[in-house]
Amino acid sequence: MGANFRESPEWLMQLARNISGIGTNPSYPVPGLTFAELTEQIKPILGDYYMYYGSQTYPPCYQAVQWMIPTTTLKVSSAVIEAFKGLQGENVRPSFALGNRPLVKFRPETESHWTYLGPRGVSWWGSTLEYTSCGKTADCELQPNQVLRDKCLAEQQRQSPIDIYTNECMPNVNVEPCVTQAGMRPIGFDVASTQPQSDPLKIYIQDCDCYPCTNVNNAYTLAIKVPEGPFLPYQGSDFALSQITFHTPSEHAFDGVTYAMEVQFHMDRVRGDGDRKKLKIAILFETGEASPDWVHKVAMVADDANGTPDSLVPDFHFRDISVAIHPLLDKYFFYEGSETRPPCSGDGVTWLVLKTVFKVTEEDLVLLQAAQVGDNVRPIQPLNGRLLSVAGTAQFDGSAWGSDGQ
């Protein structure tokens, strides 16, 4: 039997060698085998594991037991198996159906990995990952020169998302705070290069390398990769759309109220000059009787999404989205902010938050939340005196108002 032990873990070999001395009373018949040594031997296989909620496998089969099962299996010799069978017999409870319980796969996280929930969640972005702009208050003064110190302080002061107050400033009306009217700044995507025969939109789960993407300690974001980057002209520059992300609930708020979902359009400057490097459009959704067709299409295939962008809806193009949202781009709030995920960079990010709130059905919302684990939002950040403006349609310029506001 000793020759066969070469295939088995050392701790099992020690148990098998001494199994004849094991009785009904707890004792220590295995010389040299301590719990510390046991954990040291099994530690290498505990990085990746499955988790589900079940019960004890012996009477009284108590419920609410959390099971964690490593994905790595160990080899054991037939001699060791026979030794245990001779002592305890066939002591196995039959398998039960999983039903609608989630089966979750966990994996080790790198030092640079971040999450929305759990030990690397938003409250720890600044301290654990050392992203100063994500909330680490240490010391911009440690930067090597004044330019970097000023940039560090500025980024800390212009973080996103924010709570947007919606009352507009009007001449001779003393209401504080109010959002400044910026006049006409129409926006719209140039979809001339996005033809129906071009590559369809690709749907995937960001930050996901385990399938299915149900790890509750990582609030994955459902996303759409947009091929060929349709442009959005804005204030003398062109910005190319690269991806669309879904957040449940919303990240931004209106007058202290958050909504069921927020869809964000992420764009990078490709032509033009200035400090504005990134442009982001945010659309807020509340629950309603009908979803836009493009949202419903995404919801219907959300469960099939994984970490690889894929054309889950073969005939789904950006033109389908642009046609639906263009009529509602007529009015929006804008401000200078930051990324809402690490490293929370506030260097040249402008947010346009549509004033119109869209609708999404409860059914579609549940499908989208299930795909991305929900709660993938950064908390509201202080406005810190930043200018908040509204634009897109004709605004009051004061010339039509008398000195008394009539």
Beta strands, then each sheet from edge to edge (+ up, - down):
strand 1: 49-55
strand 2: 63-70
strand 3: 104-106
strand 4: 163-164
strand 5: 180-181
strand 6: 202-206
strand 7: 221-225
strand 8: 231-234
strand 9: 237-247
strand 10: 253-254
strand 11: 257-258
strand 12: 261-271
strand 13: 278-287
strand 14: 332-337
strand 15: 349-354
strand 16: 358-360
strand 17: 389-391
sheet 1: 2+ 1- 3+
sheet 2: 4+ 10+ 11-
sheet 3: 5+ 17+ 14- 15+ 13+ 12- 9+ 7- 6+
sheet 4: 5+ 17+ 14- 15+ 13+ 16+
sheet 5: 5+ 17+ 14- 15+ 13+ 12- 9+ 8-
end
